[in-house]
């Protein structure tokens, strides 16, 4: 099949990286990816708190062997695994760190050669079971946008052609260029799966001049790449859009649509209580302690006083939220007979077992031992 030929060609590019970029800025005077990521996060406002999937990012993180600089600017440590979801702010920051350390061409090449693996099961099922190419492109657009709220993608018919237009609130520079080319790569990959040899006709228009290593990578997907033009878009033939999918499966396609809708709902910006709960649980799991309010305020990018006001405006108390998070975690852990009570106590941030027992009795009206015995009956 055509995508196998693409994978073979990309394998010759492999692990090449771009030289000359660093966190201080690029050699040509442009801002660093981290600077551009910060500007993008500011432009997104509260939407930067949205939670997005990390499947693709986790794959990319392994390319740099989890280097010391990978999680700079985030609350994560390079010794820990990324959770299934993280905030848009953290996602953009980690990706920018990789771009500033020269991994742009490598990541683009990976997107071309390992499309199915990197883009995850939701994308894969939707693309394999979509009725037509148009359906496949539209579901992919939804998945990309929900995980990258800083981008906009439109798919428009224009006479006997169609265009896929890319826009972003990110400032011009290496950061926006990477996301543009990443989206071009995955979109073109889908088109080629439906229309073999279409890279001979497919056109890329870019409003910037990409690095030579990246041109080599995406050149496998389009033989006609114009840079330095006014628009940023992919152009194909309109009759392709109605091409049927030979692997179309109605039941799985409807399941794919449901999953994407759930993904869109799940990614909504969490409210202040949800965010505080997440911070507290993360600290308990990773550090076995309840964080201080000023630490959570720092993660939110506000002062401790502002944090108190935000909670008060929603009739919330930091102490009550902390206690409830510990109570829920205690319920989950106490049901596991193999976990000693002392370990549960330590995991919930208590200084000793007696303190844990007092809190547990207040929560459930019984000591931990009594509660565990009642669950065994």
VODREN-729803 format. One record per residue (C-alpha): chain; residue in three letters; x, y, z. Coordinates in steps of 0.001 Angstrom, whole numbers, padded with zeros to 6 digits. Example, Ala and Ser with C-alpha at 12.3 -4.5 7.8 and 13.67 -1.06 7.14 Angstrom:
A, ALA, 012300, -004500, 007800
A, SER, 013670, -001060, 007140
This chain:
A, UNK, 000000, 000000, 000000
A, UNK, 001010, 003639, -000499
A, UNK, 001546, 004424, 003189
A, UNK, 004125, 001617, 003413
A, UNK, 006157, 003301, 000671
A, UNK, 005966, 006566, 002615
A, UNK, 007231, 004851, 005767
A, UNK, 010201, 003369, 003889
A, UNK, 011138, 006728, 002437
A, UNK, 010896, 008494, 005776
A, UNK, 013099, 005894, 007440
A, UNK, 016037, 007403, 005547
A, UNK, 015473, 010655, 007439
A, UNK, 015157, 008849, 010751
A, UNK, 016647, 010594, 013729
A, UNK, 018079, 013692, 012090
A, UNK, 017608, 016855, 014150
A, UNK, 017914, 020537, 013406
A, UNK, 020977, 022310, 014735
A, UNK, 021276, 025884, 015893
A, UNK, 018236, 026208, 018165
A, UNK, 018293, 026709, 021905
A, UNK, 016254, 028133, 024745
A, UNK, 017941, 031532, 024426
A, UNK, 016607, 032118, 020917
A, UNK, 017439, 031100, 017373
A, UNK, 020545, 032036, 015431
A, UNK, 018517, 034139, 012991
A, UNK, 017254, 036347, 015814
A, UNK, 013782, 034842, 016081
A, UNK, 012306, 034137, 019493
A, UNK, 012673, 030690, 021017
A, UNK, 009859, 028148, 020925
A, UNK, 009469, 028592, 024695
A, UNK, 008916, 032327, 024202
A, UNK, 006344, 031596, 021505
A, UNK, 004676, 028977, 023702
A, UNK, 004373, 031525, 026528
A, UNK, 002795, 034034, 024146
A, UNK, 000375, 031362, 022920
A, UNK, -000588, 030396, 026470
A, UNK, -001300, 034047, 027275
A, UNK, -003413, 034368, 024112
A, UNK, -005414, 031269, 025071
A, UNK, -006210, 032641, 028508
A, UNK, -008231, 030235, 030618
A, UNK, -008371, 027743, 027717
A, UNK, -004718, 026942, 028495
A, UNK, -006061, 025058, 031532
A, UNK, -007950, 022594, 029324
A, UNK, -006902, 018983, 029691
A, UNK, -005614, 017207, 026575
A, UNK, -004421, 013696, 025756
A, UNK, -000696, 012978, 026001
A, UNK, -000309, 009885, 023805
A, UNK, 001609, 011676, 021057
A, UNK, 003624, 013772, 023500
A, UNK, 004658, 010703, 025493
A, UNK, 005947, 009112, 022296
A, UNK, 007951, 012223, 021421
A, UNK, 009344, 012492, 024972
A, UNK, 011107, 009174, 024505
A, UNK, 013013, 010567, 021504
A, UNK, 015175, 012692, 023796
A, UNK, 015591, 009958, 026442
A, UNK, 013659, 012115, 028917
A, UNK, 016450, 014696, 029087
A, UNK, 016828, 016939, 032145
A, UNK, 015431, 019925, 030237
A, UNK, 012306, 018165, 028935
A, UNK, 009901, 019311, 031663
A, UNK, 011440, 022746, 032278
A, UNK, 008704, 025273, 032989
A, UNK, 006210, 022652, 034214
A, UNK, 005466, 020948, 037520
A, UNK, 006549, 017547, 036163
A, UNK, 009826, 015804, 036946
A, UNK, 011842, 013959, 034297
A, UNK, 011726, 010825, 036461
A, UNK, 007954, 010466, 036229
A, UNK, 005665, 009242, 033479
A, UNK, 003253, 011724, 031978
A, UNK, -000382, 011056, 032927
A, UNK, -002990, 010344, 030248
A, UNK, -004038, 013992, 030299
A, UNK, -002226, 017219, 031102
A, UNK, -003078, 020890, 030696
A, UNK, -002641, 022623, 027351
A, UNK, -000145, 024922, 029078
A, UNK, 002073, 021998, 030115
A, UNK, 001676, 020293, 026733
A, UNK, 002794, 023381, 024793
A, UNK, 005693, 024029, 027169
A, UNK, 007083, 020496, 026894
A, UNK, 006746, 020530, 023112
A, UNK, 008508, 023904, 022965
A, UNK, 011391, 022504, 025012
A, UNK, 011864, 019779, 022411
A, UNK, 011751, 022283, 019566
A, UNK, 014354, 024489, 021239
A, UNK, 016642, 021479, 021541
A, UNK, 016470, 020612, 017846
A, UNK, 013858, 017850, 017568
A, UNK, 011557, 019490, 015020
A, UNK, 012602, 017491, 011936
A, UNK, 012710, 014252, 013921
A, UNK, 009169, 014717, 015218
A, UNK, 007821, 015651, 011790
A, UNK, 009471, 012547, 010326
A, UNK, 007897, 010426, 013054
A, UNK, 004465, 011866, 012277
A, UNK, 004889, 010882, 008646
A, UNK, 006258, 007378, 009203
A, UNK, 004410, 006314, 012370
A, UNK, 001100, 008083, 011827
A, UNK, -001144, 005279, 013122
A, UNK, 000942, 004617, 016218
A, UNK, 001461, 008223, 017251
A, UNK, -002083, 009455, 016691
A, UNK, -003717, 006897, 018935
A, UNK, -006735, 004579, 018862
A, UNK, -009466, 007227, 018552
A, UNK, -007910, 008720, 015422
A, UNK, -007071, 005305, 014003
A, UNK, -010579, 003911, 014422
A, UNK, -012195, 007030, 012993
A, UNK, -009955, 007105, 009934
A, UNK, -010236, 003388, 009201
A, UNK, -014038, 003279, 009527
A, UNK, -015040, 006675, 008032
A, UNK, -017500, 006468, 005087
A, UNK, -015536, 008834, 002811
A, UNK, -012341, 010868, 002709
A, UNK, -014334, 013979, 003621
A, UNK, -015639, 012256, 006758
A, UNK, -012134, 011088, 007678
A, UNK, -010689, 014600, 007302
A, UNK, -013477, 016202, 009315
A, UNK, -013188, 013789, 012244
A, UNK, -009412, 014236, 012213
A, UNK, -009903, 018014, 012240
A, UNK, -012086, 017708, 015354
A, UNK, -009522, 015519, 017133
A, UNK, -006654, 017879, 016281
A, UNK, -008515, 021010, 017374
A, UNK, -009735, 019563, 020669
A, UNK, -006156, 018633, 021595
A, UNK, -004662, 021856, 020194
A, UNK, -007020, 024734, 021070
A, UNK, -004492, 027249, 019733
A, UNK, -005161, 026133, 016151
A, UNK, -008087, 026474, 013761
A, UNK, -008605, 024240, 010727
A, UNK, -011161, 024798, 007967
A, UNK, -011919, 022422, 005095
A, UNK, -013500, 024275, 002169
A, UNK, -014483, 023349, -001416
A, UNK, -013177, 025762, -004074
A, UNK, -014444, 024954, -007597
A, UNK, -012844, 021657, -008618
A, UNK, -010482, 021690, -005644
A, UNK, -010674, 021747, -001856
A, UNK, -008454, 023486, 000675
A, UNK, -007490, 022718, 004252
A, UNK, -006602, 026056, 005853
A, UNK, -004519, 026338, 009024
A, UNK, -004577, 029289, 011428
A, UNK, -003134, 029729, 014913
A, UNK, -003006, 032278, 017722
A, UNK, 000695, 031400, 018133
A, UNK, 003101, 034114, 016939
A, UNK, 005118, 033534, 013747
A, UNK, 008195, 031446, 014429
A, UNK, 009523, 027933, 014950
A, UNK, 006695, 027030, 017349
A, UNK, 003839, 027830, 014962
A, UNK, 005760, 026407, 012016
A, UNK, 006107, 023055, 013772
A, UNK, 002386, 022795, 014501
A, UNK, 001537, 023855, 010948
A, UNK, 003741, 021161, 009434
A, UNK, 002598, 018556, 011959
A, UNK, -001012, 019095, 010953
A, UNK, -000088, 019132, 007269
A, UNK, 001701, 015810, 007750
A, UNK, -001211, 014003, 009377
A, UNK, -003812, 015469, 007023
A, UNK, -001768, 014608, 003935
A, UNK, -001142, 011127, 005278
A, UNK, -004913, 010528, 005437
A, UNK, -005417, 011813, 001900
A, UNK, -002698, 009530, 000548
A, UNK, -004270, 006512, 002264
A, UNK, -007500, 007220, 000373
A, UNK, -005864, 008405, -002859
A, UNK, -002630, 006525, -003651
A, UNK, 000004, 008614, -005453
A, UNK, -001909, 011805, -004591
A, UNK, 001314, 013377, -003309
A, UNK, 002102, 014004, -006985
A, UNK, -000936, 016336, -007156
A, UNK, -001364, 017488, -003545
A, UNK, -000114, 021049, -002972
A, UNK, 001262, 022631, 000191
A, UNK, 001305, 026420, 000598
A, UNK, 003221, 027872, 003553
A, UNK, 003542, 031458, 004771
A, UNK, 007088, 030735, 005977
A, UNK, 010332, 029129, 004799
A, UNK, 010734, 025709, 006483
A, UNK, 014118, 024258, 007414
A, UNK, 015692, 022010, 004772
A, UNK, 015458, 018897, 006951
A, UNK, 011730, 019415, 007380
A, UNK, 011217, 020064, 003672
A, UNK, 012815, 016684, 003010
A, UNK, 010402, 015015, 005420
A, UNK, 007169, 016582, 004179
A, UNK, 008344, 016376, 000572
A, UNK, 007429, 012707, 000739
A, UNK, 003793, 013794, 001157
A, UNK, 003698, 016539, -001480
A, UNK, 005774, 017123, -004587
A, UNK, 004517, 020730, -004832
A, UNK, 005500, 022873, -001830
A, UNK, 005364, 026662, -002093
A, UNK, 006742, 028724, 000770
A, UNK, 006600, 032412, 001561
A, UNK, 003058, 032816, 000207
A, UNK, 000123, 034615, 001849
A, UNK, -001891, 031582, 002975
A, UNK, -001105, 028366, 004796
A, UNK, -003091, 025518, 003304
A, UNK, -003239, 022103, 001647
A, UNK, -004940, 021944, -001753
A, UNK, -006363, 018783, -003314
A, UNK, -008919, 017753, -005923
A, UNK, -012557, 018059, -004827
A, UNK, -013589, 014724, -006355
A, UNK, -011332, 012988, -003823
A, UNK, -013591, 014012, -000936
A, UNK, -016446, 011731, -001992
A, UNK, -014232, 008688, -002458
A, UNK, -015669, 005777, -000443
A, UNK, -013653, 004011, 002217
A, UNK, -013257, 000294, 001479
A, UNK, -012979, -000403, 005225
A, UNK, -016091, 001606, 006174
A, UNK, -017963, 000081, 009100
A, UNK, -021102, 001903, 010203
A, UNK, -021200, 000640, 013782
A, UNK, -017531, 001427, 014434
A, UNK, -017867, 004777, 012678
A, UNK, -020747, 005755, 014961
A, UNK, -018664, 004614, 017936
A, UNK, -015815, 006823, 016694
A, UNK, -018140, 009827, 016508
A, UNK, -019317, 009163, 020071
A, UNK, -015716, 008918, 021292
A, UNK, -014748, 012191, 019659
A, UNK, -017786, 013899, 021155
A, UNK, -016809, 012558, 024579
A, UNK, -013257, 013769, 023995
A, UNK, -014565, 017246, 023223
A, UNK, -016699, 017230, 026379
A, UNK, -013918, 015866, 028598
A, UNK, -011498, 018561, 027468
A, UNK, -013631, 021429, 028722
A, UNK, -011778, 023797, 031023
A, UNK, -012024, 022360, 034545
A, UNK, -013502, 024684, 037152
A, UNK, -011487, 025944, 040096
A, UNK, -012585, 023122, 042401
A, UNK, -011623, 020445, 039860
A, UNK, -008226, 022049, 039336
A, UNK, -007499, 022326, 043061
A, UNK, -008557, 018706, 043564
A, UNK, -006210, 017630, 040785
A, UNK, -003291, 019560, 042299
A, UNK, -003901, 018042, 045733
A, UNK, -004207, 014493, 044436
A, UNK, -001054, 014854, 042335
A, UNK, 000922, 016062, 045363
A, UNK, -000384, 013195, 047503
A, UNK, 000441, 010574, 044869
A, UNK, 003880, 011959, 044036
A, UNK, 005029, 013491, 047326
A, UNK, 002701, 011973, 049967
A, UNK, 001697, 015361, 051291
A, UNK, -001054, 017939, 050946
A, UNK, 000335, 020974, 049100
A, UNK, 000182, 024439, 050637
A, UNK, -002297, 026897, 049204
A, UNK, 000464, 029240, 048028
A, UNK, 001964, 026381, 045986
A, UNK, -001350, 025814, 044220
A, UNK, -001679, 029564, 043694
A, UNK, 001727, 029525, 041991
A, UNK, 000582, 026718, 039680
A, UNK, -002482, 028814, 038807
A, UNK, -000264, 031842, 038210
A, UNK, -001982, 033987, 040861
A, UNK, -001209, 035249, 044366
A, UNK, -002314, 033361, 047463
A, UNK, -004791, 036150, 048228
A, UNK, -006304, 035896, 044745
A, UNK, -006527, 032133, 045152
A, UNK, -008450, 032551, 048405
A, UNK, -010813, 034982, 046690
A, UNK, -011371, 032595, 043759
A, UNK, -012321, 029826, 046172
A, UNK, -014538, 032095, 048275
A, UNK, -016396, 033323, 045188
A, UNK, -017378, 029709, 044563
A, UNK, -018236, 029015, 048237
A, UNK, -015222, 026726, 048509
A, UNK, -012688, 026090, 051263
A, UNK, -009187, 024811, 050604
A, UNK, -009264, 022787, 053836
A, UNK, -012601, 021161, 052984
A, UNK, -011438, 020276, 049459
A, UNK, -008187, 018809, 050821
A, UNK, -010038, 016702, 053369
A, UNK, -012472, 015441, 050748
A, UNK, -009667, 014435, 048372
A, UNK, -008010, 012485, 051186
A, UNK, -011338, 010924, 052147
A, UNK, -011989, 009695, 048596
A, UNK, -008450, 008322, 048300
A, UNK, -008806, 006624, 051688
A, UNK, -011972, 004902, 050469
A, UNK, -010149, 003584, 047415
A, UNK, -007102, 002354, 049354
A, UNK, -008884, 000864, 052363
A, UNK, -010711, -001537, 050039
A, UNK, -007369, -003153, 049127
A, UNK, -006633, -005686, 051924
A, UNK, -003010, -006057, 050836
A, UNK, -002231, -002387, 051561
A, UNK, -001207, -001880, 055233
A, UNK, -002967, 000873, 057177
A, UNK, 000401, 002477, 057875
A, UNK, 001032, 002772, 054137
A, UNK, -002384, 004339, 053570
A, UNK, -001694, 006810, 056367
A, UNK, 001650, 007794, 054863
A, UNK, 000245, 008040, 051330
A, UNK, -002424, 010469, 052515
A, UNK, 000142, 012755, 054123
A, UNK, -000520, 011973, 057785
A, UNK, 002394, 012202, 060205
A, UNK, 001366, 009059, 062087
A, UNK, -001249, 006314, 062149
A, UNK, -003167, 007797, 065085
A, UNK, -003736, 011065, 063202
A, UNK, -004988, 009094, 060221
A, UNK, -007303, 007038, 062461
A, UNK, -008839, 010170, 064003
A, UNK, -009560, 011679, 060603
A, UNK, -010873, 008379, 059276
A, UNK, -013293, 008058, 062218
A, UNK, -014503, 011594, 061568
A, UNK, -015100, 010752, 057896
A, UNK, -016728, 007343, 058246
A, UNK, -017715, 006929, 061897
A, UNK, -015370, 003972, 062385
A, UNK, -011646, 003306, 062707
A, UNK, -009773, 002133, 059608
A, UNK, -009545, -001379, 061032
A, UNK, -013262, -001528, 061814
A, UNK, -014159, -000189, 058385
A, UNK, -011943, -002721, 056625
A, UNK, -013465, -005616, 058601
A, UNK, -016980, -004449, 057735
A, UNK, -016045, -004505, 054047
A, UNK, -014884, -008112, 054315
A, UNK, -018278, -009383, 055427
